[in-house]
Amino acid sequence: MENINKYIAIKAKIDCEPQQSDFEVKTEPFSLTVKPGSKDVIIKNLYVSIDLYQINRMKTVSSSQKASEFAIQIGPGEVNDAYGVGKVVASGNPKFVKGDYVVGLISNKLGRV
């Protein structure tokens, strides 16, 4: 079953106060089917916390980008990992079943956990 994943990405590095025009909504098709034999988990994001440190990740240069693996730089069009809550919609992993709620560092785009 094909679905559309909608997410927000930055258009360019942000070195001042972020403006709505610095961001864009992107979409991509994806399937809710997990490949047989994989341990992939597909999660529907319900809540994502965009904390203040995320602004430093969007800047051209920030000392925090080298201080922590959670503060690495985000380039234009790249996904923004953040802490959040989601619900499992499909799983090939025995630790997670459809309907489970998960909390942790999650992504707003396919292919990243």
Residue pairs with C-beta under 8 A, 6 or more apart in sequence:
1 31
1 32
1 33
2 29
2 30
2 31
3 29
3 30
3 31
3 32
4 27
4 28
4 29
4 30
5 27
5 28
5 29
5 30
5 109
5 110
6 25
6 26
6 27
7 25
7 26
7 27
7 79
7 108
7 109
8 23
8 24
8 25
8 26
8 80
8 108
9 23
9 24
9 26
9 76
9 77
9 78
9 79
9 80
10 22
10 23
10 24
10 58
10 74
10 75
10 76
10 77
10 78
10 80
11 21
11 22
11 23
11 24
11 76
12 22
12 76
13 58
13 59
13 60
13 75
13 76
14 22
14 55
14 58
14 59
15 59
15 60
18 55
18 58
22 58
26 77
28 109
28 110
30 110
32 42
32 89
32 90
33 90
34 40
34 41
34 42
34 90
34 91
34 92
35 92
36 92
37 92
38 92
39 92
39 93
39 94
40 91
40 92
40 93
41 88
41 90
41 91
41 92
41 93
41 96
41 102
41 113
42 88
42 89
42 90
42 91
43 86
43 87
43 88
43 89
43 102
43 106
44 86
44 87
44 89
45 84
45 85
45 86
45 106
45 108
46 84
46 85
46 86
46 87
46 101
47 84
47 85
48 82
48 83
48 84
48 106
48 108
49 82
49 83
49 84
50 80
50 82
51 82
51 83
53 64
53 70
53 71
54 74
54 80
54 82
56 62
56 64
56 65
56 71
57 64
57 65
57 71
57 72
57 73
57 74
57 80
58 74
59 65
59 73
62 71
62 73
64 71
65 71
65 72
65 73
70 81
70 105
74 80
79 107
79 108
79 109
79 112
80 107
80 108
81 105
81 106
81 107
81 112
82 105
82 106
82 108
83 103
83 104
83 105
83 106
84 103
84 104
84 106
85 101
85 102
85 103
86 101
86 102
86 106
87 99
87 100
87 101
87 102
88 96
88 97
88 98
88 99
88 100
88 101
88 102
89 98
90 98
91 97
91 98
91 100
96 102
106 113
107 113
